[in-house]
Amino acid sequence: MEKQGKAVGTVDEYIKKFPKEVQTILERIRETVRKAAPKAMEKISYRMPAYFLNGNLVYFAAFRNHIGFYPGTSAIISFKKHLAPYKWAKGSIQFPIVEPMPLDLIRRIVIYRVNENSNNQKSQRIGANKTKLK
């Protein structure tokens, strides 16, 4: 279902290139991510919707039979038991289009990533301050 061809510049443009039923799914995922990470910047990266806050948070993309959700390796490890019903790999999850989207799981993963990036940002600042004090 992912249409190759002209790259899109906005998430709205990305979503509009799919059939209505897929657009609805993508909009629900988008809304879930935005509510879980209201300060995150939304953009297209690697030809898919992406969210950034103190670094990469998550990406998602529509394909013929699934929605690809890309929260990174740490989230996959942390949510491994919740991902048992889905096909997943090192940094990605496949949610079948024909099944209800697990929006609560997506929300929890995004919150996890926001906290993880925030903690990483704080650690980097502390490390930089220690270097400056020497």
N, C-alpha and C positions, 0 to 999 in steps of 0.2 A: 504494500500500500504506500510505503514511502516513495514519493514521486521524486525521481531524480530530474535534474534540469535546472532551471533558473533558481538560484539561491534566493531565499527570502530575507528581508531585513528586520522584520518584527515578529513577535510571537503571534500577534493577530493575523498577519499574513500566513504564517506557518499553519495555524489552525484552520484557516479558511480554505486551504487547498485540499482538505479531506471531506468525505461524505458527511452529511449532517449528523448521523448517529456517532461517528468518530469525533466530530467537532464537539459534541456534547460531553463525551468522555474527557477529551483534552481540556475543555473549559473547567470541568469539575476538578481535575488534577491541578490545573493552574490556580484555581481559587483555593484549594487546599494548601498548596505550597505558599501562596501569598499570605494566607491567614496564619500559617505556622511560622513564617519568616517575613513579617510585614516590612522590615527595613532592607530586605534583600533587593539587589538590583537584578532586573529581568532583562535578558538579551538573548540573541541568537548566537550560539557558539557551536562549532562543529555541525552546523546546519540543523540544530535543534534548540528548543527552548532550554535556557540555562539560567540558574540563579546563583548569585554571588553575594556573600557577606563575610568579610574577613577571609576571603578565598572562595574556592568552589564549594557550593552546597550540593545541588542536585541538577540533573538534566533529565528530560524525558523526550520520547519520540514515538510516533505511531508507525506501525508496520502492518502487514496484511492480517496477521492473526493475533497480534499482541501489542501492548504498549510496553516499550522498553523504559525502564526507570533506572537511573544511574546515580546512586548515592555514594559510591566509592567503597573500597574494601572494608574499612573499619565499620561502616554501618551494616554491611552484609554479615560480618562476624558477630556484631552485637545483636542482630535481629535474626540470626540463623534459625532458631526454633520456630519463629513466626513465618519464615519463608518456606517451610516444608511443603506447602501446597503448590508452590510455584517453581518454575525453572529459574535457576539463578547461577551466576558465575562469580568470578573474583570481585567485580565491582558493579554488577548489573543484575536486574530482576526482569523477568518477563511476566506481565500480567495479561492473561488471555482476554481478548476483546469481548468474547461471548459470555464472560462471567462478570458479576458486579465488581467494580473497582474497589480494592480495600483502602478506602480513603482514610480511615482511622490509622491504619498501618503506615500509609504514606505520610500522614501528619506527624506521627510519632518519630518516623525516620528523619523527617526534615528538622524537627525540634532537636533531635539528637545531634544532627550535623551542625545546627546553629550553635549549640552548646560546645560541641567539639571545636569548631573554628574559633569561638570566643575564648575558650581555654587555651588553645594554641597561640592565639594572638597575645594573651596575657603573659604566657610563658616566654614568648619572644621578646616582649617589652622588658620583662624582669631580667632576662639574659643580657639584653642590650644595656640596661642600667648597671648591671654588675660589671660589665666590660668597661663602661665609662668611669666607674669609681676606682678602678685600679690605677 
